[in-house]
């Protein structure tokens, strides 16, 4: 629960510190500018609020790892929902408005998460999870999108080390195998999720695992 708060606060702080011109730069998400990614984070924050306000009275069906649907097909940016996000982001026009909306809704999502009992059962996307596991899944979401945010912004702060380590751990559980110790947490996440192509030496270190990548999470 604390790591959710830490990674979410770090991501929102990174967005708040961006100069306006950075919103028109590419992000690490295929087909999205930084402004599109930030708009997606607003939608994510809304989803957190909705889910924490949707209690369930049945047993959990998923946990923080099995919450994720895994495919091997990287996004192209042509999905209708992705296209909608781009149109919504463009409608803001002034990056200050987008920053304000993320701070407003994002702060509320953070407060709701801090107040949620860990054992609370919540429903989302035809799944039931405890609040602890639901928010734990979002540590992965925040960390990967923080990497996406700074992918082409070398001066921006990246995600916290604790979030990187926890997300690597979850990705290894999803993959069913550890990644080579020679790969940093950041490189493991970028390569493992298809955000960059491994070098020849990295592919050799990955061995058979390389044939099962990327792990595209949705």
C-alpha positions as CSV (number, residue, x, y, z in Angstrom):
1,X,0.0,0.0,0.0
2,X,2.9,2.4,0.9
3,X,4.6,1.6,-2.4
4,X,1.5,2.5,-4.3
5,X,1.6,5.9,-2.6
6,X,5.3,6.3,-3.1
7,X,5.4,5.5,-6.8
8,X,2.2,7.4,-7.6
9,X,3.5,10.5,-5.8
10,X,6.8,10.3,-7.7
11,X,5.1,10.0,-11.1
12,X,2.8,13.0,-10.4
13,X,5.8,15.0,-9.1
14,X,7.7,14.2,-12.3
15,X,4.8,15.4,-14.5
16,X,4.3,18.6,-12.4
17,X,8.0,19.5,-13.0
18,X,7.9,19.2,-16.8
19,X,8.2,22.4,-18.9
20,X,5.4,22.9,-21.3
21,X,7.5,22.1,-24.4
22,X,8.1,18.5,-23.0
23,X,4.4,17.7,-23.4
24,X,4.8,17.7,-27.2
25,X,7.8,15.3,-27.1
26,X,7.4,11.5,-27.7
27,X,6.8,9.2,-24.8
28,X,7.8,5.6,-24.4
29,X,4.2,4.5,-25.5
30,X,4.0,3.8,-29.2
31,X,2.0,6.6,-30.9
32,X,1.7,8.7,-27.8
33,X,3.2,12.1,-27.0
34,X,3.9,12.9,-23.4
35,X,0.7,14.8,-23.2
36,X,-1.2,11.7,-24.3
37,X,0.5,9.6,-21.6
38,X,-0.4,12.2,-19.0
39,X,-4.0,12.2,-20.1
40,X,-4.0,8.4,-19.8
41,X,-2.7,8.9,-16.2
42,X,-5.8,11.0,-15.5
43,X,-8.0,8.2,-16.7
44,X,-6.0,5.7,-14.6
45,X,-6.6,7.9,-11.5
46,X,-10.3,7.9,-12.3
47,X,-10.2,4.1,-12.5
48,X,-8.6,3.8,-9.1
49,X,-11.3,6.0,-7.6
50,X,-14.1,4.1,-9.3
51,X,-12.6,0.7,-8.3
52,X,-12.0,1.6,-4.6
53,X,-15.7,2.8,-4.5
54,X,-16.9,-0.5,-6.0
55,X,-16.9,-3.1,-3.2
56,X,-17.4,-6.8,-3.9
57,X,-18.9,-9.4,-1.6
58,X,-17.3,-12.4,-3.2
59,X,-13.9,-14.1,-2.8
60,X,-11.0,-12.6,-4.7
61,X,-10.4,-14.1,-8.2
62,X,-7.1,-12.3,-8.9
63,X,-4.1,-10.9,-7.2
64,X,-1.5,-8.2,-8.0
65,X,0.2,-10.5,-10.6
66,X,-2.7,-12.3,-12.1
67,X,-4.6,-9.0,-12.5
68,X,-2.5,-8.5,-15.7
69,X,-3.6,-9.9,-19.1
70,X,-0.4,-10.8,-21.0
71,X,0.0,-10.9,-24.8
72,X,2.9,-11.0,-27.1
73,X,1.7,-8.2,-29.4
74,X,3.0,-4.7,-28.7
75,X,0.5,-1.9,-29.1
76,X,0.5,0.0,-32.4
77,X,-1.3,3.1,-31.1
78,X,-4.2,2.4,-33.5
79,X,-6.6,1.0,-30.8
80,X,-9.8,3.1,-30.6
81,X,-9.3,3.8,-26.9
82,X,-5.7,4.9,-27.6
83,X,-7.0,7.2,-30.3
84,X,-9.6,8.6,-27.9
85,X,-6.9,9.4,-25.4
86,X,-5.0,11.3,-28.0
87,X,-8.0,13.4,-28.9
88,X,-8.8,14.1,-25.2
89,X,-5.2,15.1,-24.6
90,X,-5.2,17.5,-27.6
91,X,-8.4,19.1,-26.2
92,X,-6.6,20.4,-23.2
93,X,-4.4,22.6,-25.4
94,X,-2.6,24.3,-22.4
95,X,-0.4,21.8,-20.6
96,X,-1.1,23.6,-17.3
97,X,-4.7,22.4,-17.6
98,X,-3.6,18.9,-18.0
99,X,-1.2,19.2,-15.0
100,X,-4.0,20.6,-12.9
101,X,-6.4,17.8,-13.8
102,X,-3.8,15.2,-13.0
103,X,-3.0,16.8,-9.7
104,X,-6.6,17.2,-8.8
105,X,-7.8,13.7,-9.6
106,X,-4.5,12.1,-8.9
107,X,-4.4,13.5,-5.3
108,X,-7.9,12.2,-4.7
109,X,-6.9,8.8,-5.9
110,X,-3.9,8.8,-3.6
111,X,-6.0,9.8,-0.6
112,X,-8.6,7.1,-1.4
113,X,-5.8,4.5,-1.6
114,X,-4.4,5.6,1.7
115,X,-7.8,5.3,3.4
116,X,-8.8,1.9,1.9
117,X,-8.6,-1.1,4.2
118,X,-6.1,-3.6,2.7
119,X,-8.6,-6.4,3.1
120,X,-11.4,-4.5,1.3
121,X,-12.6,-6.5,-1.7
122,X,-13.1,-4.5,-4.9
123,X,-14.5,-5.3,-8.3
124,X,-13.0,-4.2,-11.6
125,X,-13.1,-5.6,-15.2
126,X,-15.0,-8.7,-14.1
127,X,-12.3,-9.4,-11.4
128,X,-12.4,-9.3,-7.7
129,X,-9.2,-8.3,-5.7
130,X,-8.4,-7.1,-2.3
131,X,-7.5,-3.4,-2.2
132,X,-4.0,-4.5,-1.2
133,X,-3.6,-6.5,-4.4
134,X,-5.3,-4.0,-6.6
135,X,-3.1,-1.2,-5.5
136,X,-0.1,-3.5,-5.7
137,X,-0.9,-4.1,-9.4
138,X,-0.8,-0.4,-9.9
139,X,2.8,-0.2,-8.6
140,X,3.7,-1.9,-11.9
141,X,1.4,0.5,-13.9
142,X,3.0,3.6,-12.3
143,X,6.5,2.4,-12.7
144,X,6.3,1.4,-16.3
145,X,4.5,4.6,-17.2
146,X,7.1,6.6,-15.3
147,X,9.7,5.0,-17.6
148,X,7.5,5.9,-20.5
149,X,7.3,9.5,-19.4
150,X,11.0,10.0,-19.2
151,X,11.9,7.8,-22.2
152,X,12.9,10.9,-24.3
153,X,13.4,13.4,-21.5
154,X,16.9,12.8,-20.2
155,X,16.7,15.5,-17.6
156,X,13.6,14.2,-15.9
157,X,13.7,12.1,-12.7
158,X,12.9,8.4,-13.2
159,X,10.8,6.1,-11.0
160,X,11.9,5.2,-7.5
161,X,14.3,2.3,-7.0
162,X,11.8,0.5,-4.8
163,X,9.2,0.7,-7.5
164,X,11.6,-0.6,-10.1
165,X,12.6,-3.5,-7.9
166,X,9.0,-4.5,-7.1
167,X,7.9,-4.2,-10.7
168,X,10.8,-6.4,-11.8
169,X,9.7,-9.0,-9.2
170,X,6.2,-9.0,-10.5
171,X,7.3,-9.2,-14.1
172,X,9.5,-12.2,-13.2
173,X,6.5,-13.9,-11.6
174,X,4.4,-13.1,-14.8
175,X,7.2,-14.6,-16.9
176,X,7.6,-17.6,-14.6
177,X,11.4,-17.1,-14.6
178,X,14.0,-14.7,-13.2
179,X,15.7,-12.3,-15.6
180,X,19.6,-12.3,-15.6
181,X,21.2,-10.5,-12.7
182,X,23.4,-8.7,-15.2
183,X,20.4,-6.7,-16.3
184,X,19.4,-3.7,-14.2
185,X,15.9,-3.3,-13.0
186,X,15.2,-0.6,-15.6
187,X,16.7,-2.6,-18.5
188,X,14.8,-5.7,-17.4
189,X,11.5,-3.8,-17.5
190,X,12.2,-2.0,-20.8
191,X,13.3,-5.2,-22.6
192,X,10.8,-7.5,-20.8
193,X,7.8,-5.4,-21.9
194,X,9.0,-4.7,-25.4
195,X,9.9,-1.1,-24.7
196,X,13.3,-1.6,-26.3
197,X,15.1,-4.3,-28.2
198,X,17.8,-6.2,-26.3
199,X,21.4,-6.0,-27.5
200,X,23.1,-9.1,-28.8
201,X,24.8,-9.6,-25.4
202,X,21.6,-9.0,-23.5
203,X,19.8,-11.5,-25.8
204,X,22.5,-14.1,-25.1
205,X,22.2,-13.5,-21.3
206,X,18.4,-14.0,-21.6
207,X,18.8,-17.3,-23.3
208,X,15.5,-19.1,-24.0
209,X,13.6,-16.4,-22.1
210,X,14.3,-14.0,-25.1
211,X,12.0,-16.2,-27.3
212,X,9.1,-15.5,-25.0
213,X,9.4,-11.7,-25.1
214,X,7.9,-9.2,-25.1
215,X,5.4,-9.6,-22.3
216,X,2.8,-7.0,-23.2
217,X,0.6,-6.2,-20.2
218,X,-2.9,-5.0,-20.3
